[in-house]
């Protein structure tokens, strides 16, 4: 993830970086590589709802 690399190069912490990476990876896995912020929000919504059917595409 570009932001994590930039933070590392600048020697500054990015505490939310690992969490965001995991959400993006889940979105790519569940929705596909052609995604936008709506897919990231959908993954977050599913997790908050405890949705067990998280493998289906949103919509």
N, C-alpha and C positions, 0 to 999 in steps of 0.2 A: 504494500500500500504506500503510495507516494508520500502521504503525510507522515507516516512512521519513519520513513527514510529521511525525510527533511528534518524531523525533530531529532533524530539520532545524529545527523550531520551537524546540527546547530547545538547539540548537547543540551537540549531542553526536554523536560518530561512531557509526555503526552499520555496522561493516565487513562483516557478513554479510548486510546488507540486499539488495544487488544480487543475490547468489547466491540468496537465498530468493525474491526476485521472479521470477527466471528459472525456478526449480523450480515455483512456483505457476502461472506462465504456461504452462509445459509441461504441468502436470497438467490445467489447464483445456482446453488444446488437445487432449490425448490422451484425456481422460476426460469432460470436460464441466464446466460451471459448477457443477453439483450434486455437489460433492466433499467429502471429509473428509480427515483426516490420513492415512488409509490410502492414499489416492491419491498424496499427496505422498511417502510412503514407497515406493510402487510405482515412481514415476518415479526416485527415488534408487536403488532396487535395480536397475532396468533400466540406468541409466547405469553403475553399478558393475560390472555383468555384461557391459557392452558390447553389450547387446541391440539388434540391428538392427531388431527387429520392435516398436519402441516405440509404434507407432500403434494397437495393439490395446488394448481395455479390459482392465484387470486382472481376474483371477478366473477 
